Amino acid sequence: MSVKLGDYKKVDGFLRVNNVDSILYGSLGVSAYLGNFRDFDDIDLLVDDEFIGEKWSFLKELMSSNGFEISDEKEHEFVNPEGVKVAFAEKSVLIDDNICDPKSDVVKIIIDGVEVNTLSPNSFIKAYTFSSTDGYRIEKRGDSDLNIVRDLKKLKEFENRPSRRALLNF
């Protein structure tokens, strides 16, 4: 099943009510900038490290009480009866991989009425450049990570054109 921002909104809603702050990551996060450039398999969320560690049982129960069951515990992945997949990872991965600081470099974007906490284009460029060197991802996804980097760089170039900046500041 293909996931949409509306699916993210539902998940983020019950996470927020329970004080689980998340960052939308992965391809669905990139869609905040590139639009629906492909079908999205899952919702990748970064959460405070404690929710993957000592509060993992709390997060599992929270997901279960909202209709999700664990599909891959090693990958911290859940799925609901409609086929919506949600995968969690620690926010500290952003620091460990020299991508950004999750406390200061996260942006809020509103898309179709959905408030999204995600990374900046620069941070996504760093993340996808980093992941493009991973053997497993190269084998699984080919050049798609590098294509995302290319498209994000084109977007940045477009937004930095003098005529574009003038329109944005008008």
Backbone torsions as a table, in degrees:
resi	resn	phi	psi	omega
1	MET	NA	143.3	176.7
2	SER	-89.1	132.9	179.1
3	VAL	-96.0	156.6	-177.9
4	LYS	-128.2	169.4	177.1
5	LEU	-60.7	-31.0	176.9
6	GLY	-61.6	-35.8	176.1
7	ASP	-65.3	-42.1	176.5
8	TYR	-59.8	-43.3	-177.8
9	LYS	-58.4	-43.0	179.1
10	LYS	-62.7	-48.2	-178.6
11	VAL	-64.7	-47.1	-179.9
12	ASP	-60.5	-34.7	179.7
13	GLY	-60.2	-50.6	-178.7
14	PHE	-75.1	-24.4	174.2
15	LEU	-67.7	-47.2	-179.1
16	ARG	-59.6	-43.4	179.7
17	VAL	-57.8	-28.6	-178.4
18	ASN	-103.5	21.0	175.3
19	ASN	60.8	35.3	173.3
20	VAL	-107.7	103.1	-179.4
21	ASP	-83.1	127.1	-177.2
22	SER	-126.0	158.2	175.6
23	ILE	-120.1	124.4	176.8
24	LEU	-74.2	125.7	-172.0
25	TYR	-126.4	-175.9	174.5
26	GLY	68.3	-165.7	-174.5
27	SER	-62.4	-38.3	178.9
28	LEU	-65.0	-35.1	174.7
29	GLY	-64.4	-42.8	178.2
30	VAL	-61.9	-30.0	-178.9
31	SER	-62.0	-17.7	174.6
32	ALA	-60.5	-25.7	-179.1
33	TYR	-107.2	-38.5	-173.8
34	LEU	-101.1	-1.6	-177.0
35	GLY	74.4	-164.2	-178.3
36	ASN	-82.3	75.3	-174.9
37	PHE	-77.7	-8.2	174.7
38	ARG	-169.8	178.6	172.7
39	ASP	-78.2	141.8	-177.7
40	PHE	-107.0	127.8	-175.2
41	ASP	-78.6	-32.0	-174.0
42	ASP	-155.4	173.9	175.6
43	ILE	-107.3	112.6	177.9
44	ASP	-95.1	122.3	-178.6
45	LEU	-124.5	136.4	172.5
46	LEU	-99.4	133.2	-179.4
47	VAL	-129.9	164.8	175.4
48	ASP	-53.6	141.2	-174.0
49	ASP	-52.9	-33.4	-177.4
50	GLU	-60.1	-27.1	-179.2
51	PHE	-76.9	-14.1	173.6
52	ILE	-99.0	-15.2	179.3
53	GLY	-104.8	-111.1	-172.9
54	GLU	-65.7	-21.7	178.3
55	LYS	-104.2	18.8	179.8
56	TRP	-59.4	-42.2	-179.1
57	SER	-63.5	-34.8	175.8
58	PHE	-62.8	-46.4	-179.4
59	LEU	-64.5	-41.1	177.9
60	LYS	-60.7	-44.0	179.7
61	GLU	-65.7	-40.8	178.5
62	LEU	-61.4	-46.0	178.8
63	MET	-64.1	-42.6	179.3
64	SER	-61.5	-42.6	-178.7
65	SER	-69.7	-10.6	176.9
66	ASN	-111.0	22.4	171.3
67	GLY	90.0	8.3	-179.9
68	PHE	-103.7	144.5	172.2
69	GLU	-121.6	152.7	-177.7
70	ILE	-69.6	131.1	179.0
71	SER	-110.1	-24.9	177.8
72	ASP	-154.1	97.3	-175.1
73	GLU	-65.1	-37.1	179.9
74	LYS	-60.1	-37.9	-179.9
75	GLU	-92.8	2.7	-179.5
76	HIS	55.5	45.8	-174.4
77	GLU	-111.8	138.5	-179.7
78	PHE	-125.3	158.7	175.6
79	VAL	-143.3	145.6	176.6
80	ASN	-105.3	172.9	-177.8
81	PRO	-59.5	-24.7	178.0
82	GLU	-81.1	-3.7	179.5
83	GLY	90.5	8.6	177.3
84	VAL	-74.5	121.7	179.3
85	LYS	-102.5	139.0	176.5
86	VAL	-130.0	128.2	178.1
87	ALA	-121.7	136.9	-178.4
88	PHE	-112.1	148.0	171.5
89	ALA	-144.9	165.8	-179.3
90	GLU	-75.8	141.6	175.3
91	LYS	-60.9	-29.0	-176.8
92	SER	-62.2	-16.8	177.1
93	VAL	-59.1	-30.4	179.1
94	LEU	-64.6	-37.7	178.0
95	ILE	-77.0	-46.1	-178.3
96	ASP	-57.1	-36.7	-178.1
97	ASP	-94.9	10.8	178.8
98	ASN	56.3	43.4	-179.1
99	ILE	-95.0	-54.3	178.8
100	CYS	-171.7	177.0	176.1
101	ASP	-98.2	116.2	-176.8
102	PRO	-66.0	-13.8	179.0
103	LYS	-84.9	-25.7	-174.7
104	SER	-124.7	-15.8	-172.6
105	ASP	-107.1	14.0	178.4
106	VAL	-91.1	140.3	-179.5
107	VAL	-113.7	152.7	173.8
108	LYS	-105.6	128.6	179.8
109	ILE	-129.2	142.5	175.0
110	ILE	-109.4	121.2	-179.3
111	ILE	-126.2	120.0	-179.7
112	ASP	49.7	40.9	178.3
113	GLY	79.4	3.0	-179.9
114	VAL	-102.6	121.0	175.9
115	GLU	-81.1	125.3	-175.4
116	VAL	-121.1	125.3	169.0
117	ASN	-92.3	118.8	-176.6
118	THR	-149.8	-171.2	-179.9
119	LEU	-92.6	160.9	173.6
120	SER	-74.6	162.6	175.5
121	PRO	-55.5	-41.0	178.8
122	ASN	-59.3	-42.3	179.9
123	SER	-67.8	-38.6	176.0
124	PHE	-65.0	-37.9	176.9
125	ILE	-59.4	-46.3	178.3
126	LYS	-61.8	-44.4	-177.8
127	ALA	-63.3	-46.4	-177.6
128	TYR	-74.5	-29.6	173.4
129	THR	-65.1	-44.6	178.1
130	PHE	-60.5	-48.4	-176.5
131	SER	-68.4	-22.9	-178.9
132	SER	-69.5	-10.0	178.2
133	THR	-95.9	-4.5	-178.2
134	ASP	-79.7	122.7	-176.7
135	GLY	-56.2	-43.0	-179.9
136	TYR	-62.3	-45.1	-178.9
137	ARG	-68.0	-36.7	177.8
138	ILE	-61.7	-45.2	-179.6
139	GLU	-65.6	-40.8	-175.9
140	LYS	-78.3	-39.0	-169.9
141	ARG	-116.9	-5.4	-179.8
142	GLY	62.7	-131.9	-177.7
143	ASP	-89.9	7.5	-172.4
144	SER	-61.6	-35.1	177.6
145	ASP	-63.9	-42.3	179.3
146	LEU	-68.8	-31.4	175.6
147	ASN	-65.4	-37.9	176.7
148	ILE	-64.4	-43.3	177.3
149	VAL	-58.5	-46.5	180.0
150	ARG	-59.2	-45.6	-178.4
151	ASP	-66.8	-38.6	177.2
152	LEU	-66.3	-37.5	177.7
153	LYS	-66.4	-39.3	176.4
154	LYS	-62.0	-41.7	178.1
155	LEU	-60.8	-44.6	178.7
156	LYS	-62.2	-43.0	179.0
157	GLU	-61.3	-43.0	179.2
158	PHE	-61.8	-46.1	-177.8
159	GLU	-68.9	-22.0	-179.0
160	ASN	-92.9	-2.1	176.4
161	ARG	-63.5	139.0	-178.4
162	PRO	-54.3	-41.9	-178.6
163	SER	-67.3	-35.0	178.5
164	ARG	-68.2	-43.6	179.4
165	ARG	-61.6	-39.3	179.9
166	ALA	-63.0	-41.3	178.2
167	LEU	-65.1	-39.6	-179.2
168	LEU	-68.5	-29.3	-178.3
169	ASN	-92.1	-2.6	-176.3
170	PHE	-67.1	NA	NA
